[in-house]
Amino acid sequence: MLARLGSDVFAVLLTQQTEREPLTRLAERLIDAVGQPYRMGTKEVHLSCSVGIAMYPDHGDAERLIARGETAVQTAKRSGGARLGVFTAEMDEDMSNDLELLRDFRQALDNDGLDLVYQPKIDAASGRITAAEALLRWKHATRGDVPPTVFVNLAERFGLVTRLGDWVIDRACRQAGLWAQAGLNMRVAINLSAQHLREPDLAQRVGTALTRNRIEPSRLTCEITETLAMENTQSTQATLAQLGLIGVHLSIDDFGTGYSSLSYLRKLPAKEVKIDRSFVMDLERSADARAVVDAVVKLAHALGKRVVAEGV
């Protein structure tokens, strides 16, 4: 049985095989097969994969088996990738920690235990706060502040990205509605991941959250990284177009760090670009950084787009 667990994570279940050696041979064949170059049109494409093996009953019951297989995969990746990892007892401490954290994260998601904090966007000419970016935070009861990279990775590994994304969208829209009731003309921004953009009903879910919280679509900005914005896949481009159609503002995040296509930038429904903080932080001491920022500002303004500087 072959199953897809995540955007780039697959599982192979062999119910009749209990010996390690045949499993190892199969894993090596998979690594070799995926590693063979193939052609897409005129281009030659190279992929690689890492494989992790976990066996029943040696490595736990059915509930733990997939997680332990993933632990073995992560070990293989840390060894350089395109390798094979077999679960061992030494990995168990990290695995137990992840499962415990996953349980607590599920509870936080179920019981409103997460928070959004808001980073202001300030108009340089007037000094007024005109918008705010929603940043996801989780304060664990005993561990304290858990970094977003840790719990977002958990969400991606264990299929919770859609639920987490829906929570962020709804909570940010609710906050925008509260600001509007208080007489504040504030736009709120949220970050969309690659997995979000590949969900065909994302625009519909965003529209439902806007309606439920009675706010205008123009009060919500969806931020996507430059690399994602330039991704020429049918699903990604369709989602971006749908978000633009319902009136949501689109912002290209980390601009200047990816592989920009000026033709894409011109066609995208994005109304804003954000200059990556690496350029902003170097403005005082780097002529190259000043030149890049100057060029991006002029280009964006020429295309009628707003510019945001990160890391001020």
TAFEN-V103950 format. One line per field, one symbol per residue. burial: # if it has 9 or more other C-alpha atoms within 8 Angstrom, else .. A space follows every 50 residues. Layout:
BEGIN
burial = ???
END
This chain:
BEGIN
burial = ...###...##...........##..##..#..##............### ######..##...##############...#######...##..#..#.. .#..#.###...##.#...####.....###########......#.#.. ##.####.###..###.#######.##.##.....#####.#...####. .##.###.##..#.#.##############....###.######.#.### ######...#...##....########.#####.....##.##..##..# #...######..
END
